[in-house]
Amino acid sequence: MTISFMASGANAAFRVRVALVLKNLPFEEIDVDILSGRQFDPAYTEVNKEHVVPTLVHDGHRILQSLAILEYLDEIEPEPRLI
């Protein structure tokens, strides 16, 4: 299972990072420097047309917003429960 996690230093991204670690899920973290406007780069726009972080990509799914990501992580890995 490969999880790509696009993040920045924002609190919402930190929340997802902690969840991935708590669930012991392997993931690749890709830094998106929102202070430099990297969320508007064409490569990131292909992944997330809303230009927000965090974004999680897994098995063809693209999940935006930290709460939705936490719910998704609970679905694919029930323990420990996050929500």
Backbone atoms as SQL, in Angstrom:
CREATE TABLE atoms (id INTEGER PRIMARY KEY, chain TEXT, resi INTEGER, resn TEXT, atom TEXT, x REAL, y REAL, z REAL);
INSERT INTO atoms VALUES
  (1, 'A', 1, 'MET', 'N', 0.853, -1.167, 0.000),
  (2, 'A', 1, 'MET', 'CA', 0.000, 0.000, 0.000),
  (3, 'A', 1, 'MET', 'C', 0.898, 1.228, 0.000),
  (4, 'A', 2, 'THR', 'N', 0.744, 2.057, -0.997),
  (5, 'A', 2, 'THR', 'CA', 1.502, 3.295, -1.058),
  (6, 'A', 2, 'THR', 'C', 0.564, 4.464, -0.825),
  (7, 'A', 3, 'ILE', 'N', 0.908, 5.259, 0.137),
  (8, 'A', 3, 'ILE', 'CA', 0.137, 6.455, 0.441),
  (9, 'A', 3, 'ILE', 'C', 1.037, 7.650, 0.182),
  (10, 'A', 4, 'SER', 'N', 0.567, 8.553, -0.648),
  (11, 'A', 4, 'SER', 'CA', 1.269, 9.815, -0.858),
  (12, 'A', 4, 'SER', 'C', 0.508, 10.887, -0.096),
  (13, 'A', 5, 'PHE', 'N', 1.229, 11.627, 0.674),
  (14, 'A', 5, 'PHE', 'CA', 0.638, 12.638, 1.538),
  (15, 'A', 5, 'PHE', 'C', 1.286, 13.972, 1.207),
  (16, 'A', 6, 'MET', 'N', 0.508, 14.869, 0.621),
  (17, 'A', 6, 'MET', 'CA', 1.016, 16.189, 0.284),
  (18, 'A', 6, 'MET', 'C', 0.677, 17.145, 1.414),
  (19, 'A', 7, 'ALA', 'N', 1.693, 17.787, 1.953),
  (20, 'A', 7, 'ALA', 'CA', 1.481, 18.552, 3.167),
  (21, 'A', 7, 'ALA', 'C', 2.295, 19.828, 3.186),
  (22, 'A', 8, 'SER', 'N', 2.033, 20.579, 4.197),
  (23, 'A', 8, 'SER', 'CA', 2.802, 21.783, 4.500),
  (24, 'A', 8, 'SER', 'C', 2.964, 21.817, 6.013),
  (25, 'A', 9, 'GLY', 'N', 3.398, 22.920, 6.532),
  (26, 'A', 9, 'GLY', 'CA', 3.537, 23.042, 7.975),
  (27, 'A', 9, 'GLY', 'C', 2.238, 23.374, 8.688),
  (28, 'A', 10, 'ALA', 'N', 1.137, 23.362, 7.975),
  (29, 'A', 10, 'ALA', 'CA', -0.160, 23.741, 8.543),
  (30, 'A', 10, 'ALA', 'C', -0.646, 22.722, 9.573),
  (31, 'A', 11, 'ASN', 'N', -1.493, 23.185, 10.494),
  (32, 'A', 11, 'ASN', 'CA', -2.035, 22.312, 11.537),
  (33, 'A', 11, 'ASN', 'C', -2.801, 21.131, 10.970),
  (34, 'A', 12, 'ALA', 'N', -3.583, 21.347, 9.928),
  (35, 'A', 12, 'ALA', 'CA', -4.369, 20.258, 9.344),
  (36, 'A', 12, 'ALA', 'C', -3.456, 19.168, 8.803),
  (37, 'A', 13, 'ALA', 'N', -2.365, 19.550, 8.185),
  (38, 'A', 13, 'ALA', 'CA', -1.412, 18.571, 7.667),
  (39, 'A', 13, 'ALA', 'C', -0.744, 17.823, 8.818),
  (40, 'A', 14, 'PHE', 'N', -0.430, 18.528, 9.892),
  (41, 'A', 14, 'PHE', 'CA', 0.171, 17.893, 11.065),
  (42, 'A', 14, 'PHE', 'C', -0.766, 16.842, 11.647),
  (43, 'A', 15, 'ARG', 'N', -2.047, 17.142, 11.700),
  (44, 'A', 15, 'ARG', 'CA', -3.060, 16.213, 12.211),
  (45, 'A', 15, 'ARG', 'C', -3.031, 14.902, 11.420),
  (46, 'A', 16, 'VAL', 'N', -2.958, 15.006, 10.103),
  (47, 'A', 16, 'VAL', 'CA', -2.936, 13.806, 9.257),
  (48, 'A', 16, 'VAL', 'C', -1.619, 13.057, 9.429),
  (49, 'A', 17, 'ARG', 'N', -0.521, 13.776, 9.508),
  (50, 'A', 17, 'ARG', 'CA', 0.787, 13.144, 9.706),
  (51, 'A', 17, 'ARG', 'C', 0.779, 12.313, 10.990),
  (52, 'A', 18, 'VAL', 'N', 0.260, 12.871, 12.067),
  (53, 'A', 18, 'VAL', 'CA', 0.180, 12.150, 13.342),
  (54, 'A', 18, 'VAL', 'C', -0.694, 10.904, 13.188),
  (55, 'A', 19, 'ALA', 'N', -1.807, 11.018, 12.496),
  (56, 'A', 19, 'ALA', 'CA', -2.705, 9.878, 12.287),
  (57, 'A', 19, 'ALA', 'C', -2.003, 8.755, 11.527),
  (58, 'A', 20, 'LEU', 'N', -1.270, 9.096, 10.487),
  (59, 'A', 20, 'LEU', 'CA', -0.547, 8.079, 9.716),
  (60, 'A', 20, 'LEU', 'C', 0.482, 7.361, 10.583),
  (61, 'A', 21, 'VAL', 'N', 1.165, 8.116, 11.430),
  (62, 'A', 21, 'VAL', 'CA', 2.161, 7.519, 12.322),
  (63, 'A', 21, 'VAL', 'C', 1.479, 6.649, 13.376),
  (64, 'A', 22, 'LEU', 'N', 0.391, 7.134, 13.982),
  (65, 'A', 22, 'LEU', 'CA', -0.332, 6.348, 14.992),
  (66, 'A', 22, 'LEU', 'C', -0.829, 5.021, 14.428),
  (67, 'A', 23, 'LYS', 'N', -1.257, 5.038, 13.186),
  (68, 'A', 23, 'LYS', 'CA', -1.762, 3.821, 12.547),
  (69, 'A', 23, 'LYS', 'C', -0.636, 2.977, 11.955),
  (70, 'A', 24, 'ASN', 'N', 0.587, 3.476, 12.063),
  (71, 'A', 24, 'ASN', 'CA', 1.758, 2.763, 11.565),
  (72, 'A', 24, 'ASN', 'C', 1.637, 2.440, 10.075),
  (73, 'A', 25, 'LEU', 'N', 1.097, 3.384, 9.317),
  (74, 'A', 25, 'LEU', 'CA', 0.940, 3.211, 7.877),
  (75, 'A', 25, 'LEU', 'C', 2.136, 3.825, 7.158),
  (76, 'A', 26, 'PRO', 'N', 2.742, 3.084, 6.246),
  (77, 'A', 26, 'PRO', 'CA', 3.851, 3.658, 5.484),
  (78, 'A', 26, 'PRO', 'C', 3.329, 4.725, 4.526),
  (79, 'A', 27, 'PHE', 'N', 4.055, 5.811, 4.423),
  (80, 'A', 27, 'PHE', 'CA', 3.609, 6.874, 3.526),
  (81, 'A', 27, 'PHE', 'C', 4.806, 7.667, 3.017),
  (82, 'A', 28, 'GLU', 'N', 4.603, 8.271, 1.875),
  (83, 'A', 28, 'GLU', 'CA', 5.579, 9.180, 1.295),
  (84, 'A', 28, 'GLU', 'C', 5.046, 10.585, 1.515),
  (85, 'A', 29, 'GLU', 'N', 5.827, 11.408, 2.165),
  (86, 'A', 29, 'GLU', 'CA', 5.400, 12.784, 2.406),
  (87, 'A', 29, 'GLU', 'C', 6.042, 13.710, 1.380),
  (88, 'A', 30, 'ILE', 'N', 5.222, 14.507, 0.750),
  (89, 'A', 30, 'ILE', 'CA', 5.674, 15.457, -0.261),
  (90, 'A', 30, 'ILE', 'C', 5.355, 16.853, 0.258),
  (91, 'A', 31, 'ASP', 'N', 6.382, 17.648, 0.450),
  (92, 'A', 31, 'ASP', 'CA', 6.181, 18.991, 0.992),
  (93, 'A', 31, 'ASP', 'C', 5.621, 19.927, -0.075),
  (94, 'A', 32, 'VAL', 'N', 4.567, 20.618, 0.275),
  (95, 'A', 32, 'VAL', 'CA', 3.975, 21.642, -0.590),
  (96, 'A', 32, 'VAL', 'C', 4.076, 22.958, 0.181),
  (97, 'A', 33, 'ASP', 'N', 5.023, 23.777, -0.187),
  (98, 'A', 33, 'ASP', 'CA', 5.280, 25.029, 0.526),
  (99, 'A', 33, 'ASP', 'C', 4.229, 26.071, 0.136),
  (100, 'A', 34, 'ILE', 'N', 3.198, 26.172, 0.960),
  (101, 'A', 34, 'ILE', 'CA', 2.101, 27.088, 0.634),
  (102, 'A', 34, 'ILE', 'C', 2.510, 28.553, 0.790),
  (103, 'A', 35, 'LEU', 'N', 3.521, 28.822, 1.603),
  (104, 'A', 35, 'LEU', 'CA', 3.984, 30.205, 1.753),
  (105, 'A', 35, 'LEU', 'C', 4.645, 30.711, 0.472),
  (106, 'A', 36, 'SER', 'N', 5.176, 29.780, -0.323),
  (107, 'A', 36, 'SER', 'CA', 5.785, 30.138, -1.610),
  (108, 'A', 36, 'SER', 'C', 4.814, 29.959, -2.769),
  (109, 'A', 37, 'GLY', 'N', 3.583, 29.554, -2.458),
  (110, 'A', 37, 'GLY', 'CA', 2.577, 29.381, -3.507),
  (111, 'A', 37, 'GLY', 'C', 2.705, 28.091, -4.300),
  (112, 'A', 38, 'ARG', 'N', 3.405, 27.089, -3.745),
  (113, 'A', 38, 'ARG', 'CA', 3.625, 25.829, -4.467),
  (114, 'A', 38, 'ARG', 'C', 2.330, 25.056, -4.709),
  (115, 'A', 39, 'GLN', 'N', 1.279, 25.375, -3.964),
  (116, 'A', 39, 'GLN', 'CA', 0.004, 24.687, -4.181),
  (117, 'A', 39, 'GLN', 'C', -0.616, 25.060, -5.522),
  (118, 'A', 40, 'PHE', 'N', -0.070, 26.077, -6.182),
  (119, 'A', 40, 'PHE', 'CA', -0.567, 26.486, -7.498),
  (120, 'A', 40, 'PHE', 'C', 0.297, 25.967, -8.643),
  (121, 'A', 41, 'ASP', 'N', 1.352, 25.221, -8.322),
  (122, 'A', 41, 'ASP', 'CA', 2.189, 24.629, -9.367),
  (123, 'A', 41, 'ASP', 'C', 1.352, 23.671, -10.212),
  (124, 'A', 42, 'PRO', 'N', 1.611, 23.602, -11.508),
  (125, 'A', 42, 'PRO', 'CA', 0.849, 22.700, -12.383),
  (126, 'A', 42, 'PRO', 'C', 0.852, 21.244, -11.914),
  (127, 'A', 43, 'ALA', 'N', 1.974, 20.766, -11.395),
  (128, 'A', 43, 'ALA', 'CA', 2.043, 19.369, -10.941),
  (129, 'A', 43, 'ALA', 'C', 1.084, 19.124, -9.777),
  (130, 'A', 44, 'TYR', 'N', 0.993, 20.080, -8.852),
  (131, 'A', 44, 'TYR', 'CA', 0.078, 19.913, -7.724),
  (132, 'A', 44, 'TYR', 'C', -1.370, 20.115, -8.161),
  (133, 'A', 45, 'THR', 'N', -1.587, 21.011, -9.103),
  (134, 'A', 45, 'THR', 'CA', -2.936, 21.245, -9.623),
  (135, 'A', 45, 'THR', 'C', -3.506, 19.979, -10.248),
  (136, 'A', 46, 'GLU', 'N', -2.657, 19.154, -10.860),
  (137, 'A', 46, 'GLU', 'CA', -3.121, 17.878, -11.415),
  (138, 'A', 46, 'GLU', 'C', -3.673, 16.971, -10.324),
  (139, 'A', 47, 'VAL', 'N', -3.086, 17.041, -9.151),
  (140, 'A', 47, 'VAL', 'CA', -3.513, 16.206, -8.029),
  (141, 'A', 47, 'VAL', 'C', -4.692, 16.834, -7.304),
  (142, 'A', 48, 'ASN', 'N', -4.665, 18.143, -7.140),
  (143, 'A', 48, 'ASN', 'CA', -5.666, 18.829, -6.331),
  (144, 'A', 48, 'ASN', 'C', -6.025, 20.166, -6.968),
  (145, 'A', 49, 'LYS', 'N', -7.122, 20.172, -7.679),
  (146, 'A', 49, 'LYS', 'CA', -7.554, 21.383, -8.386),
  (147, 'A', 49, 'LYS', 'C', -8.035, 22.488, -7.439),
  (148, 'A', 50, 'GLU', 'N', -8.272, 22.132, -6.177),
  (149, 'A', 50, 'GLU', 'CA', -8.690, 23.137, -5.193),
  (150, 'A', 50, 'GLU', 'C', -7.504, 23.840, -4.543),
  (151, 'A', 51, 'HIS', 'N', -6.294, 23.343, -4.804),
  (152, 'A', 51, 'HIS', 'CA', -5.053, 23.970, -4.325),
  (153, 'A', 51, 'HIS', 'C', -4.972, 24.044, -2.802),
  (154, 'A', 52, 'VAL', 'N', -5.482, 23.030, -2.123),
  (155, 'A', 52, 'VAL', 'CA', -5.428, 23.021, -0.660),
  (156, 'A', 52, 'VAL', 'C', -4.530, 21.883, -0.188),
  (157, 'A', 53, 'VAL', 'N', -4.039, 22.010, 1.025),
  (158, 'A', 53, 'VAL', 'CA', -3.322, 20.930, 1.686),
  (159, 'A', 53, 'VAL', 'C', -4.004, 20.700, 3.026),
  (160, 'A', 54, 'PRO', 'N', -4.013, 19.491, 3.515),
  (161, 'A', 54, 'PRO', 'CA', -3.338, 18.322, 2.974),
  (162, 'A', 54, 'PRO', 'C', -4.164, 17.617, 1.897),
  (163, 'A', 55, 'THR', 'N', -3.475, 16.789, 1.146),
  (164, 'A', 55, 'THR', 'CA', -4.098, 15.894, 0.176),
  (165, 'A', 55, 'THR', 'C', -3.490, 14.520, 0.378),
  (166, 'A', 56, 'LEU', 'N', -4.330, 13.506, 0.386),
  (167, 'A', 56, 'LEU', 'CA', -3.853, 12.137, 0.501),
  (168, 'A', 56, 'LEU', 'C', -4.249, 11.388, -0.765),
  (169, 'A', 57, 'VAL', 'N', -3.299, 10.665, -1.347),
  (170, 'A', 57, 'VAL', 'CA', -3.549, 9.864, -2.542),
  (171, 'A', 57, 'VAL', 'C', -3.245, 8.418, -2.196),
  (172, 'A', 58, 'HIS', 'N', -4.241, 7.540, -2.438),
  (173, 'A', 58, 'HIS', 'CA', -4.086, 6.121, -2.114),
  (174, 'A', 58, 'HIS', 'C', -5.000, 5.296, -2.996),
  (175, 'A', 59, 'ASP', 'N', -4.442, 4.317, -3.675),
  (176, 'A', 59, 'ASP', 'CA', -5.218, 3.393, -4.518),
  (177, 'A', 59, 'ASP', 'C', -6.209, 4.108, -5.432),
  (178, 'A', 60, 'GLY', 'N', -5.770, 5.162, -6.078),
  (179, 'A', 60, 'GLY', 'CA', -6.636, 5.880, -7.007),
  (180, 'A', 60, 'GLY', 'C', -7.574, 6.883, -6.368),
  (181, 'A', 61, 'HIS', 'N', -7.594, 6.948, -5.048),
  (182, 'A', 61, 'HIS', 'CA', -8.435, 7.914, -4.331),
  (183, 'A', 61, 'HIS', 'C', -7.620, 9.160, -4.023),
  (184, 'A', 62, 'ARG', 'N', -8.244, 10.302, -4.162),
  (185, 'A', 62, 'ARG', 'CA', -7.648, 11.576, -3.757),
  (186, 'A', 62, 'ARG', 'C', -8.569, 12.191, -2.720),
  (187, 'A', 63, 'ILE', 'N', -8.055, 12.319, -1.525),
  (188, 'A', 63, 'ILE', 'CA', -8.882, 12.815, -0.435),
  (189, 'A', 63, 'ILE', 'C', -8.322, 14.151, 0.033),
  (190, 'A', 64, 'LEU', 'N', -9.196, 15.131, 0.102),
  (191, 'A', 64, 'LEU', 'CA', -8.840, 16.468, 0.562),
  (192, 'A', 64, 'LEU', 'C', -9.442, 16.677, 1.944),
  (193, 'A', 65, 'GLN', 'N', -8.934, 17.629, 2.653),
  (194, 'A', 65, 'GLN', 'CA', -9.438, 18.018, 3.973),
  (195, 'A', 65, 'GLN', 'C', -9.047, 16.978, 5.028),
  (196, 'A', 66, 'SER', 'N', -8.502, 17.450, 6.114),
  (197, 'A', 66, 'SER', 'CA', -7.954, 16.550, 7.124),
  (198, 'A', 66, 'SER', 'C', -9.000, 15.627, 7.748),
  (199, 'A', 67, 'LEU', 'N', -10.183, 16.112, 8.038),
  (200, 'A', 67, 'LEU', 'CA', -11.206, 15.257, 8.649),
  (201, 'A', 67, 'LEU', 'C', -11.611, 14.129, 7.706),
  (202, 'A', 68, 'ALA', 'N', -11.786, 14.432, 6.441),
  (203, 'A', 68, 'ALA', 'CA', -12.119, 13.392, 5.457),
  (204, 'A', 68, 'ALA', 'C', -10.985, 12.379, 5.347),
  (205, 'A', 69, 'ILE', 'N', -9.747, 12.847, 5.442),
  (206, 'A', 69, 'ILE', 'CA', -8.603, 11.933, 5.394),
  (207, 'A', 69, 'ILE', 'C', -8.606, 11.025, 6.613),
  (208, 'A', 70, 'LEU', 'N', -8.874, 11.573, 7.795),
  (209, 'A', 70, 'LEU', 'CA', -8.924, 10.747, 9.010),
  (210, 'A', 70, 'LEU', 'C', -10.015, 9.689, 8.904),
  (211, 'A', 71, 'GLU', 'N', -11.167, 10.054, 8.383),
  (212, 'A', 71, 'GLU', 'CA', -12.252, 9.082, 8.194),
  (213, 'A', 71, 'GLU', 'C', -11.820, 7.980, 7.234),
  (214, 'A', 72, 'TYR', 'N', -11.162, 8.350, 6.153),
  (215, 'A', 72, 'TYR', 'CA', -10.680, 7.372, 5.176),
  (216, 'A', 72, 'TYR', 'C', -9.651, 6.432, 5.816),
  (217, 'A', 73, 'LEU', 'N', -8.739, 6.984, 6.597),
  (218, 'A', 73, 'LEU', 'CA', -7.736, 6.148, 7.258),
  (219, 'A', 73, 'LEU', 'C', -8.385, 5.156, 8.214),
  (220, 'A', 74, 'ASP', 'N', -9.443, 5.576, 8.911),
  (221, 'A', 74, 'ASP', 'CA', -10.177, 4.649, 9.778),
  (222, 'A', 74, 'ASP', 'C', -10.829, 3.528, 8.974),
  (223, 'A', 75, 'GLU', 'N', -11.244, 3.818, 7.751),
  (224, 'A', 75, 'GLU', 'CA', -11.848, 2.783, 6.903),
  (225, 'A', 75, 'GLU', 'C', -10.816, 1.757, 6.451),
  (226, 'A', 76, 'ILE', 'N', -9.641, 2.218, 6.053),
  (227, 'A', 76, 'ILE', 'CA', -8.651, 1.272, 5.515),
  (228, 'A', 76, 'ILE', 'C', -7.833, 0.592, 6.603),
  (229, 'A', 77, 'GLU', 'N', -7.750, 1.212, 7.773),
  (230, 'A', 77, 'GLU', 'CA', -7.010, 0.645, 8.908),
  (231, 'A', 77, 'GLU', 'C', -7.783, 0.988, 10.174),
  (232, 'A', 78, 'PRO', 'N', -8.688, 0.084, 10.603),
  (233, 'A', 78, 'PRO', 'CA', -9.604, 0.400, 11.706),
  (234, 'A', 78, 'PRO', 'C', -8.952, 0.692, 13.064),
  (235, 'A', 79, 'GLU', 'N', -7.778, 0.154, 13.317),
  (236, 'A', 79, 'GLU', 'CA', -7.159, 0.340, 14.638),
  (237, 'A', 79, 'GLU', 'C', -5.808, 1.025, 14.516),
  (238, 'A', 80, 'PRO', 'N', -5.508, 1.911, 15.421),
  (239, 'A', 80, 'PRO', 'CA', -6.393, 2.480, 16.424),
  (240, 'A', 80, 'PRO', 'C', -7.382, 3.455, 15.787),
  (241, 'A', 81, 'ARG', 'N', -8.546, 3.492, 16.345),
  (242, 'A', 81, 'ARG', 'CA', -9.622, 4.342, 15.833),
  (243, 'A', 81, 'ARG', 'C', -9.265, 5.810, 16.065),
  (244, 'A', 82, 'LEU', 'N', -9.479, 6.631, 15.053),
  (245, 'A', 82, 'LEU', 'CA', -9.173, 8.061, 15.165),
  (246, 'A', 82, 'LEU', 'C', -10.406, 8.891, 15.480),
  (247, 'A', 83, 'ILE', 'N', -11.533, 8.509, 14.879),
  (248, 'A', 83, 'ILE', 'CA', -12.761, 9.297, 15.030),
  (249, 'A', 83, 'ILE', 'C', -13.852, 8.420, 15.618);
